[in-house]
Amino acid sequence: AQRALGLQRDDGLWSVYLSEPATGSDTSGSAAIAAGLALGARLGLLPSAPAALPAATRAVKAIANHLAPDGMLGGSAQLNRGGEPLQRGGFRVLAPFAMGLLASARAAVHSPA
């Protein structure tokens, strides 16, 4: 959690490859990280990471900027079907599974303490 917190991008998301900002931001991975941080904070599992819930909240807000008018979530790095070069490039897709990750992150961020 501490490492992820230190690698959150200025746009509120995380990079496709966390320690490689040049790979660009990714909404699906960011949603998963946000869900984990928020759940960890709410369950008291991250007492040494007081910034976990604010970082997760920031990510959820940033991910919302990638929602299409029809509710599909864009900004997700391509799965590894096209190989690592495709993931490292700027190609992003609409990904239904990412919508579930965002729902999990939103639930974790907004659940009562």
C-alpha positions as CSV (number, residue, x, y, z in Angstrom):
1,A,0.0,0.0,0.0
2,Q,2.8,2.4,0.9
3,R,4.5,1.8,-2.5
4,A,1.3,2.3,-4.4
5,L,0.5,5.5,-2.6
6,G,3.9,6.9,-3.5
7,L,3.3,6.0,-7.2
8,Q,-0.1,7.6,-7.7
9,R,0.1,9.9,-10.7
10,D,-0.8,13.6,-10.7
11,D,-4.0,12.7,-12.6
12,G,-5.1,10.6,-9.6
13,L,-4.6,7.2,-11.4
14,W,-1.8,4.7,-11.5
15,S,0.4,3.7,-14.5
16,V,-0.1,0.5,-16.4
17,Y,3.2,-0.5,-14.9
18,L,3.3,1.2,-11.6
19,S,6.9,2.2,-11.5
20,E,6.9,3.2,-15.2
21,P,4.9,6.5,-15.6
22,A,5.7,6.5,-19.4
23,T,3.3,3.6,-19.8
24,G,0.4,6.0,-19.1
25,S,-2.5,5.8,-16.7
26,D,-4.9,2.8,-16.6
27,T,-8.4,3.0,-15.2
28,S,-8.9,-0.7,-14.5
29,G,-5.7,-1.2,-12.5
30,S,-6.3,2.1,-10.8
31,A,-9.8,1.0,-9.7
32,A,-8.5,-2.2,-8.3
33,I,-5.8,-0.4,-6.4
34,A,-8.3,2.2,-5.1
35,A,-10.6,-0.6,-3.9
36,G,-7.8,-2.3,-2.1
37,L,-6.6,0.9,-0.5
38,A,-10.1,1.9,0.6
39,L,-11.0,-1.5,2.0
40,G,-7.7,-1.8,3.8
41,A,-8.2,1.6,5.4
42,R,-11.8,1.0,6.4
43,L,-10.9,-2.4,7.9
44,G,-8.1,-0.9,9.9
45,L,-5.5,-3.0,8.0
46,L,-3.5,0.0,6.9
47,P,-2.8,2.0,10.1
48,S,0.5,3.1,8.7
49,A,-1.1,4.5,5.6
50,P,-3.5,7.3,6.6
51,A,-3.4,8.6,3.0
52,A,-5.0,5.4,1.7
53,L,-8.6,6.5,1.8
54,P,-8.0,10.0,0.4
55,A,-5.9,8.5,-2.4
56,A,-8.6,6.0,-3.2
57,T,-11.2,8.7,-3.3
58,R,-9.1,10.8,-5.6
59,A,-8.7,7.8,-8.0
60,V,-12.4,7.1,-8.0
61,K,-13.1,10.7,-9.0
62,A,-10.4,10.6,-11.7
63,I,-11.7,7.3,-13.1
64,A,-15.2,8.9,-13.4
65,N,-13.7,11.2,-16.1
66,H,-13.3,8.2,-18.3
67,L,-17.0,7.1,-18.2
68,A,-18.6,7.2,-21.6
69,P,-22.2,8.7,-21.9
70,D,-23.5,5.1,-22.1
71,G,-21.8,4.1,-18.9
72,M,-19.0,2.1,-20.3
73,L,-15.6,2.8,-18.8
74,G,-12.7,3.7,-21.1
75,G,-9.1,4.3,-20.3
76,S,-8.2,0.7,-19.6
77,A,-5.0,-0.8,-20.9
78,Q,-5.4,-3.6,-23.4
79,L,-5.2,-7.1,-21.9
80,N,-2.1,-8.9,-22.8
81,R,-3.6,-10.5,-25.9
82,G,-1.6,-8.0,-28.0
83,G,1.6,-8.4,-26.1
84,E,3.5,-6.2,-23.7
85,P,4.3,-3.5,-26.3
86,L,0.6,-2.9,-26.7
87,Q,0.2,-2.5,-22.9
88,R,3.2,-0.1,-22.7
89,G,1.8,2.0,-25.6
90,G,-1.0,4.5,-25.2
91,F,-3.7,2.3,-26.6
92,R,-6.7,2.2,-24.3
93,V,-10.0,0.4,-24.6
94,L,-13.5,0.2,-23.1
95,A,-13.5,-2.7,-20.7
96,P,-16.6,-4.1,-19.1
97,F,-14.6,-5.7,-16.3
98,A,-13.2,-2.3,-15.4
99,M,-16.7,-1.1,-14.7
100,G,-17.0,-3.8,-12.0
101,L,-13.7,-2.8,-10.5
102,L,-14.9,0.8,-10.4
103,A,-18.1,-0.3,-8.7
104,S,-16.0,-2.1,-6.1
105,A,-13.8,1.0,-5.6
106,R,-16.8,3.3,-5.3
107,A,-18.5,1.0,-2.7
108,A,-15.3,0.8,-0.7
109,V,-14.7,4.5,-0.8
110,H,-18.3,5.4,0.1
111,S,-19.2,2.7,2.6
112,P,-20.0,3.8,6.1
113,A,-17.0,3.6,8.4
